[in-house]
């Protein structure tokens, strides 16, 4: 039940971003909600970056990488032209 509620809120956050007024009326945002395996991939990447950039000493990246594993979903809003996403495929 809580998972469904959390994902619904994340979806509403994406809808709010989509319907908010845009600069010059241009709608150039992409919204999505990361879940499950996607969150694990982000956490793993954060740990990889921590090791590469900070060694074993940094506690903040480690803490945050572990914390996101507890999330039901992570809303993402990308503004502007982005080469990683093709809007037609959404």
N, C-alpha and C positions, 0 to 999 in steps of 0.2 A: 504494500500500500504506500509506504513512504517513498519507495523508488519511483512509482508512478507519479506521485505528487512532485517530487524533485525534478523529474524529466518534464513534467507539464510546465513548471515554473521556468525551466531553462528554455523551453519552446516559446513561452510568453515573452521572455527577455529578447529572444530573437525576433519575434513579431514586433515588439516595441521598437527595436532598432530599425526594422524594415519600414515601419509606418512613421517614424520620426521625420520632421522636416529636414531636408537635405540642402547643402550649399548649392545655389543656382538651380535647385530642383532636380539635380542629377542623382539618380539612384545607382550608386556604384559600390554597394556593399554586398558582402557575401556573409551569410550567417549559417552556423551549423552547431550541433551539439555532439561533443565527443563522448563516447561511452566505452565501457568494458575494455576490449583489447586495445582500442585507441588510447585510452588513458594509461594502460600499462606501457605502451610504446613511448608515450611522452615521459612517463616516470623513468623508464630505462634510459632514454636520451638525456634527461636531466642528470642522471647519475654518471653517464659517460662524459658529459660536459664538465661536471664537478671534478672528476678524476683528471681530466685533461688540463683544465684551467686552474684548479685550486689544490690538487693533490688530495690527500686524505684528511687535511686539516679543516676544510670548510664544513660547518655543521648546518648552515642555512639551506644550501642546495639539497643536502641529504634529508633534512626535515621536510622541506617542501615536496621533494620527490616522493617521499613516503606518504605525506598528507593527501596528495591528490589521488592516491590509490583508494582512499575512503570515499571519494566523490561518486555519486550516482551518474553525474553528467557534468561536462564542462562546456558552457556556452562560449562560442567563439564568434567574434564579429570582425571582419576584415574590411577595411575601408580603402578605397582607391584601387587603381589597376594592380592586379596581382598576377604574376606569371605562373603561380602554382595551381590556380583554379581556373577552369573553363566554365563560365556561367551556363553555357548551353548544356553541359553534362549534369547540371543540378536539377 
